Structures are given as C-alpha cells and as structure tokens.
Amino acid sequence: MYRRNNAEEVVPEETKVWECVADDCKGWIRDNFTSSDDQKCPLCGSEMKAGTRMLQAINNPRNY
C-alpha cells in the first residue's frame, strides 16, 4: 500500500509541566491539563513540582 507522509514537521517547544518528586516515579503532566496549582502525582500520590520539558504543542485551553 501507499504510505502517507506528513509533510508538516512538528517542532517541539518548551512546555510547563508538573513532575513527581519521588525518586522511583517518572510521573509528569502538562500544566495546561491540570485543574489546580497543588498537584499530587496520578501514579504514586507524591507531591509534584513545577518544571519544563521540550514537547510537541497541544492546544488545551483552560475553561474552568
């Protein structure tokens, strides 16, 4: 079959995230996908701290 190539290159950008502080957990979530500034890790329940990562842009406007 024919393979459809995506002609548009997706460039990663610096994105605000919340990262788990537990050493044995790799949990993180994008800031614009959260509902409050006091976060708990969805994987282990530990506290989370603000950080940044180079990620593909996803538009998720906060409507709350």
Summary of the structure (lengths in Angstrom):
residues: 64
radius of gyration: 15.4
end to end distance: 45.0
largest distance: 49.4
contacts: 118
relative contact order: 0.34
helix: 5%
strand: 33%
